[in-house]
């Protein structure tokens, strides 16, 4: 099995529809690199969002993650 520390990804990207509204692009969806969260050697916890799972996993892997949830 795989074990390691679990970290919630923050990719730093947000986009607002209008000022004062909630972001419609999540900082936790893993669609942008580099991540603000250090995932090197850790398991990345990534929220569903605006890109497909292949992109999310590839981005996490490029940042050194050993796994993705």
N, C-alpha and C positions, 0 to 999 in steps of 0.2 A: 504494500500500500504506500500511498504518498502522505507524508505529513510535513507540516511547516506552519509558520505563523500566517494568520489570515489578516489581510489588510484591505480596507475599503478604498478603492481607487478614486482618486481625484485627478481628472485630466485638465482641470482649469478652464474648460470652455463653457461659456454660457451665452445665450442669446435671448434678448427680451423682445416680446412682441411690442410692448409699449412700456415706457418707464413706469415703475410702480407695480408691474405685473410679475407673476412668478416666471422664472426662466422656462422656456420650452425646450431647451437643450440642457441636459443634465451634466453636471460636472462629474458624475459618477458612472457615465455610460461607457467610458473607455474608448471613445471614438477618436480622440486626439492624442498625439504624442508630441513631446515627452510628457509623461505623467508628473504631477506635482508630488504624488505619493511615491515613496521608495518601495518598489515591489521586487527588487532584486533578491532572489533566493526565497521568496515568499509566495503564498497563494493569493491571487488577486480576486477580490469580490467586486464584481462589475454588475451594474444595474442594466436592465433592458433599456434600449434607447434608439437612437437615430442612425445606427449603422448595423450591419449584419454581424453574426457571431464570429465569422471567419476574421473579420477586421478586428474585432475586440480581442480575440485570442492572439492574433498576430501582433497587435500592438503591445499586449501584455508580455508576450514572449520576447519581443524586441527590447523590452525594458528589464528583462531578466527574471520574470515570474516563472515559478516552477509548476504552476497550475492556475486554473481559472474556474471560478464558480459564478 
